[in-house]
Amino acid sequence: MIDGTQFRRTMGHFVTGVAVATSRLPDGTPIGLTCNSLASVSLDPPLVLFCVDHAATSRMAFLEAGHFALSLLAREDVEVSDRFARTVPELRFEGLAVRTEATGAPILDDALAWLDCTLWKTVEAGDHTVIIGKVETAGFREDGDPLLYFRGRYGTVAP
Ligand SMILES: Cc1cc2nc3c(=O)[nH]c(=O)nc-3n(C[C@H](O)[C@H](O)[C@H](O)COP(=O)(O)O)c2cc1C
């Protein structure tokens, strides 16, 4: 069987964007984590997925809230990506401008694009849970370059 490090390093050659997946605890407290496992699944109905590690503290909140948002990050959002990956959950939203659209999940105001979803289905897959959402509303900025992730490092591409 392939060694985990070799698998991770190999997949690191698949260039991705970077997003922050967000939802809320039952008391309304916003939660979120950085993710790059996002993929478009279906056009009709419009479905997207991301995968959350069983070890992630926010995993149950995503399952219980029944909704989530994905904010796609721009090139200037390295600090935002790092804080949603590394700092304690209580500090992740500090000083960040957020708003809500259809579901009540927090959406980062400066995101390059965003998707607001109701939970459609979850699938247990190894040490992750695949979270599939039905896109209720979505939008994007007309300007800005994306934050990319490649070989464990951030980058960007300017068209
Ligand atoms: C670029 C990048 C992509 C990531 N993608 C994912 C992902 O798709 N799923 C995941 O569960 N964690 C991912 N992580 C790790 C989480 O962001 C990190 O473990 C976070 O602290 C989890 O937060 P929580 O434990 O508060 O839920 C990623 C981290 C980085 C830096």
The ligand as an ORCA input file, in Angstrom:
! r2SCAN-3c Opt
* xyz 0 1
  C      -4.423     24.774      1.713
  C      -5.107     23.936      2.768
  C      -6.123     23.075      2.399
  C      -6.788     22.294      3.349
  N      -7.811     21.472      2.948
  C      -8.502     20.764      3.870
  C      -9.626     19.979      3.470
  O     -10.003     19.925      2.303
  N     -10.303     19.295      4.440
  C      -9.909     19.335      5.761
  O     -10.573     18.683      6.599
  N      -8.851     20.069      6.167
  C      -8.147     20.793      5.253
  N      -7.097     21.576      5.639
  C      -6.697     21.575      7.071
  C      -7.674     22.379      7.935
  O      -7.848     23.697      7.444
  C      -7.124     22.461      9.375
  O      -6.872     21.145      9.855
  C      -8.063     23.187     10.325
  O      -7.340     23.553     11.489
  C      -9.274     22.364     10.765
  O     -10.013     23.169     11.650
  P     -10.910     22.554     12.828
  O     -10.115     21.457     13.488
  O     -11.173     23.741     13.724
  O     -12.173     22.055     12.213
  C      -6.407     22.366      4.714
  C      -5.376     23.244      5.092
  C      -4.739     24.013      4.126
  C      -3.641     24.966      4.551
*
